[in-house]
Amino acid sequence: RQAILDANATDGASVIDFNISGTGVKTIRPTSALPTITEPVTIDGYTQNDARPNTKAVGNDASLKIELDGTNAGSSPGLEIRDASNSVIKGLVINRFPGSGIFVSGATVGTRIEGNFIGTDPTGTVDRGNELAGVNINPGESGSPSQHVVGGTTPAARNLISGNGNDGVFLQGSRTADLADSNRIQGNYIGTDRSGTKDLGNSFGGIYLGDA
């Protein structure tokens, strides 16, 4: 929480790394909504001890050691990014929030969401869905999100987005802006477990595109 507040209070891009002592998965359970991210920031769960990104072309052998558990967070998304361009969220397990796992809104440009497990447990095999979408990209009141990437072309960028109570990825465009070429959803496992072969479905669509 304090790291996000410090990043918001700093002009320009910040980096949030992790160095929690001990081994195994470290679970952060907020007791209220985390601060909305309003300045560019990279939150890198892979900096935690023993964490590593996926290396497999088929399947997902990532080892994620930072879990955000939203069971007690109130009616909020896990991480909300608003009007903070060029932010990066990677290497996190984000589950059990009463809103979406990650919510991007407003005139935000160039967010990268990669290498996360969104809606599962840290093993990537058990449903621990967020109540709404895994990833929600929405215009909001201040503009239409553009140039965001959910996943990517490398194995390390692959997200696992499964078990969520709404769509896996919800992308709501704006009728006044052509978003067809500006946002990319690629290389992810959506609605499966980490192997890519077993059902761990989201409750609604895998990907929803509206006015996009």
LOMIGU-366565 format. One line per 3 residues: number of its first residue (from 1); for each residue x, y, z of C-alpha. Coordinates in nm, 4 decimals, padded with zeros to 6 digits. Each point is the difference from the previous one (the first is absolute). Last residue first. Layout:
<minus>
NUM	X/Y/Z ~ ...
</minus>
This chain:
<minus>
212	-01.3646/-00.1983/-02.9979 ~ -00.3533/00.1057/00.0824 ~ -00.0116/-00.2990/00.2393
209	00.2459/-00.2880/-00.0087 ~ -00.0453/-00.2832/00.2514 ~ 00.2676/-00.2677/00.0345
206	-00.0425/-00.3348/00.1757 ~ -00.3684/00.0618/00.0327 ~ -00.2015/-00.0378/00.3198
203	00.0720/-00.2177/00.3066 ~ 00.3740/-00.0305/-00.0652 ~ 00.1039/-00.3569/-00.0616
200	00.2506/-00.2201/00.1743 ~ -00.0172/-00.2858/-00.2510 ~ 00.3211/-00.1968/-00.0539
197	00.2346/00.0195/-00.3016 ~ 00.1975/00.3243/00.0241 ~ 00.2293/-00.1570/00.2584
194	-00.0431/00.2999/00.2294 ~ -00.3728/-00.0638/00.0382 ~ -00.2374/00.1076/-00.2724
191	-00.2515/00.2813/-00.0474 ~ 00.2412/00.2403/-00.1690 ~ 00.3575/-00.1078/-00.0662
188	00.1732/00.3025/-00.1506 ~ 00.2080/00.0580/-00.3135 ~ -00.1728/00.3146/-00.1149
185	-00.2451/00.2684/00.0988 ~ 00.0991/00.3175/-00.1834 ~ -00.1377/00.3535/00.0127
182	00.0548/00.2737/-00.2624 ~ -00.0997/-00.1515/-00.3316 ~ -00.3758/-00.0422/00.0552
179	-00.0227/00.2909/00.2432 ~ -00.1685/00.2477/-00.2322 ~ -00.1215/00.2844/00.2192
176	-00.3388/00.1698/00.0261 ~ -00.1954/-00.3190/00.0594 ~ 00.2284/-00.0665/00.2935
173	00.1492/-00.3351/00.0856 ~ -00.0945/-00.2463/00.2695 ~ 00.2522/-00.2785/00.0396
170	-00.0951/-00.2704/00.2506 ~ 00.2591/-00.2774/00.0390 ~ -00.0928/-00.3220/00.1823
167	-00.3645/00.0966/00.0060 ~ -00.2051/-00.0091/00.3210 ~ 00.0466/-00.2027/00.3178
164	00.3675/-00.0788/-00.0624 ~ 00.1331/-00.3564/-00.0075 ~ 00.2684/00.0661/-00.2592
161	00.2507/00.2513/-00.1309 ~ 00.3461/-00.1609/-00.0281 ~ 00.2253/00.2646/-00.1476
158	00.2724/-00.0679/-00.2568 ~ 00.2766/00.2622/-00.0151 ~ 00.2790/-00.2458/00.0869
155	-00.0984/-00.2256/-00.2914 ~ 00.0649/00.2862/-00.2430 ~ -00.2493/00.1661/-00.2372
152	-00.1950/00.2021/00.2534 ~ -00.2479/-00.0145/00.2858 ~ -00.2557/00.2775/00.0435
149	00.1401/00.2918/-00.1995 ~ -00.1445/00.3513/00.0215 ~ 00.0301/00.2456/-00.2877
146	-00.3184/00.1872/00.0916 ~ -00.2358/00.0765/00.2860 ~ -00.2822/00.2410/-00.0945
143	-00.0277/00.3293/00.1810 ~ -00.0754/00.1858/00.3222 ~ -00.3321/-00.1472/00.1077
140	00.0808/-00.3703/00.0006 ~ 00.1162/-00.1634/-00.3211 ~ 00.0260/-00.3593/00.1279
137	00.2639/-00.2709/00.0116 ~ -00.1080/-00.2722/00.2443 ~ 00.2387/-00.2911/00.0656
134	-00.1181/-00.3062/00.1958 ~ -00.3567/00.1179/-00.0227 ~ -00.2353/00.0146/00.2999
131	00.0029/-00.1994/00.3238 ~ 00.3693/-00.0876/-00.0146 ~ 00.0479/-00.3713/-00.0356
128	00.1895/-00.2332/00.2276 ~ -00.0459/-00.3071/-00.2189 ~ 00.2851/-00.2463/00.0576
125	00.2720/-00.1095/-00.2479 ~ 00.2250/00.3023/-00.0479 ~ 00.2144/-00.1050/00.2951
122	-00.0191/00.3511/00.1462 ~ -00.3823/-00.0208/00.0229 ~ -00.2079/00.1073/-00.2955
119	-00.1882/00.3123/-00.1087 ~ 00.2856/00.1916/-00.1621 ~ 00.3321/-00.1846/-00.0243
116	00.2462/00.2557/-00.1369 ~ 00.2761/-00.0036/-00.2623 ~ -00.1049/00.3168/-00.1758
113	-00.2208/00.3048/00.0313 ~ 00.1528/00.2865/-00.1989 ~ -00.1669/00.3427/00.0162
110	00.0643/00.2201/-00.3040 ~ -00.2445/00.2862/00.0339 ~ -00.2429/00.1038/00.2747
107	-00.2576/00.2665/-00.0809 ~ -00.2466/-00.1534/00.2427 ~ -00.0059/-00.3550/00.1258
104	00.2024/-00.3139/00.0677 ~ -00.1407/-00.2484/00.2532 ~ 00.2037/-00.3037/00.1066
101	-00.1529/-00.2901/00.1955 ~ -00.3517/00.1304/-00.0483 ~ -00.2214/00.0792/00.2969
98	-00.0675/-00.2052/00.3147 ~ 00.3668/-00.1076/00.0023 ~ 00.0580/-00.3741/00.0392
95	00.3221/-00.0223/-00.2030 ~ 00.3082/00.1727/-00.1353 ~ 00.3169/-00.2100/-00.0313
92	00.2772/00.2334/-00.1097 ~ 00.2971/-00.0208/-00.2384 ~ -00.0786/00.3072/-00.2035
89	-00.1847/00.3313/00.0067 ~ 00.1571/00.2682/-00.2214 ~ -00.0980/00.3678/-00.0238
86	00.0472/00.1983/-00.3200 ~ -00.2751/00.2549/00.0667 ~ -00.1566/00.0847/00.3336
83	-00.3463/00.1463/-00.0699 ~ -00.1604/-00.2579/00.2282 ~ 00.1574/-00.3307/00.0963
80	-00.1951/-00.2130/00.2487 ~ 00.1581/-00.3029/00.1649 ~ -00.2105/-00.2632/00.1754
77	-00.3364/00.1524/-00.0793 ~ -00.2142/00.1305/00.2837 ~ -00.3083/-00.0751/00.2055
74	00.1701/-00.0831/00.3305 ~ 00.3578/-00.1254/00.0210 ~ -00.0538/-00.2947/00.2354
71	00.0104/-00.2875/-00.2517 ~ 00.2227/00.1968/-00.2358 ~ 00.3027/-00.2301/00.0066
68	00.3035/00.1506/-00.1764 ~ 00.2542/-00.2812/-00.0417 ~ 00.3747/00.0514/-00.0437
65	00.2093/-00.3144/-00.0603 ~ -00.0774/-00.0926/-00.3599 ~ 00.1902/-00.2906/-00.1550
62	-00.0687/-00.0103/-00.3727 ~ -00.0107/-00.3468/-00.1587 ~ -00.2835/00.0758/-00.2405
59	-00.1181/-00.2381/-00.2689 ~ 00.1151/-00.0129/-00.3609 ~ 00.2847/00.2303/-00.1042
56	00.1494/-00.0455/00.3451 ~ 00.2256/00.2570/00.1721 ~ -00.2476/00.1587/00.2422
53	00.1358/00.2674/00.2306 ~ 00.1979/-00.0505/00.3215 ~ -00.0544/00.0589/00.3708
50	00.2540/-00.1545/00.2403 ~ 00.0404/00.3195/00.2098 ~ -00.2312/00.2830/-00.1061
47	00.1119/00.2128/-00.2963 ~ -00.2414/-00.1909/-00.2240 ~ -00.2920/00.1797/00.1639
44	00.0836/00.3147/-00.1938 ~ -00.2310/00.2982/00.0451 ~ 00.1105/00.2540/-00.2609
41	-00.1445/00.3457/00.0555 ~ -00.1281/00.2990/-00.1958 ~ -00.2028/00.2363/00.2232
38	-00.3662/-00.0310/00.1045 ~ -00.0140/-00.3512/00.1480 ~ -00.3189/-00.0217/00.2068
35	00.0787/-00.0678/00.3647 ~ -00.0748/-00.3532/00.1269 ~ -00.3561/-00.0558/00.1165
32	-00.0404/-00.1120/00.3607 ~ 00.1288/-00.2824/00.2217 ~ 00.2748/-00.0838/-00.2481
29	00.1169/-00.3636/00.0048 ~ 00.3597/-00.0325/-00.1260 ~ 00.1081/-00.3617/-00.0398
26	00.3662/-00.1014/-00.0211 ~ 00.0479/-00.3281/-00.1863 ~ 00.2970/-00.2086/00.1050
23	00.3266/00.0991/00.1640 ~ 00.0985/00.2495/00.2644 ~ 00.0450/00.3756/00.0016
20	-00.2114/00.2274/-00.2186 ~ 00.2115/00.1755/-00.2636 ~ -00.2473/00.1343/-00.2550
17	00.0456/00.2691/-00.2651 ~ -00.2199/00.3035/-00.0726 ~ 00.1427/00.2119/-00.2824
14	-00.0817/00.3672/-00.0618 ~ -00.0551/00.2004/-00.3198 ~ -00.0322/00.3773/-00.0009
11	-00.1079/00.2373/00.2727 ~ -00.0072/-00.1629/00.3425 ~ -00.3018/00.0229/00.2333
8	-00.1798/-00.2829/-00.1765 ~ 00.3079/-00.2191/00.0398 ~ 00.0070/00.0722/00.3749
5	-00.3696/-00.0878/00.0319 ~ 00.0576/-00.3228/-00.1932 ~ 00.2934/-00.0902/00.2275
2	-00.2116/00.0798/00.3055 ~ -00.2667/-00.2512/-00.1020
</minus>
